[in-house]
Amino acid sequence: MIKAENIHKSYGSVEVLKGVDLEIKNGEVISVVGASGAGKTTLLQILGTLDLADKKPNTNLSINDTLITKLTEKELSKFRNLNIGFIFQFHQLLPEFTALENVCIPAFIAKKSKAEAEAKAKELLGFLGLDHRINHKPGELSGGEQQRVAVARSLINEPALILADEPSGNLDSESAENLHKLFFKLRDTYNQTFVIVTHNEDLAAMADRKLTMVDGKIIA
């Protein structure tokens, strides 16, 4: 699913990633832990093609059998929309839109019809226990409900890979536990691959594998 080799990333004189090698199999749930500043979010952004690794000898990134380093900017944008779903600590829902409309946005970007997008969005919101909330705007939803809407949005284009950055960091303990269980239910139902950056030790321990980052490198 993911093969990353010799991934470096610097911002000015600050070297954040220092030669990361990583291989993740299809259907795995991987947690990435480490102190603040270790490079976790930067690595996630590069895996999500939101940022590019520095050009170094032998640097390669392959996702779902596609060599990312060979794609043009336009090809990269299309690949990201169809193959990668994102879940962030702050749900980033658009406040003026309903839950249903928020979930549909990536499908509309992928040029799917309104009927197809809404049917899939309703299916996902139902799967996540939000059938009765589809016409509510984010301000009318609890924190846990908002995050589940964000999860549905990440799944709308049936991506093979889901990347989550501190997904439960803004939730109370009960909502966080429910979200953690949901990730594994989604993996078992849709066979998707999850890479989750987290400070939550309970979530990290639930993963198939836990990767620890220190000073820009994966050490375990």
Secondary structure, 3 states (H helix, E strand, C coil): CEEEEEEEEEECCEEEEEEEEEEECCCCEEEEECCCCCCHHHHHHHHCCCCCCCCCCCCEEEECCEEHHHCCHHHHHHHHHHHEEEEECCCCCCCCCCHHHHHHHHHHHCCCCHHHHHHHHHHHHHHCCCHHHCCCCHHHCCHHHHHHHHHHHHHCCCCCEEEEECCCCCCCHHHHHHHHHHHHHHHHHHCCEEEEECCCHHHHHHCCEEEEEECCEECC
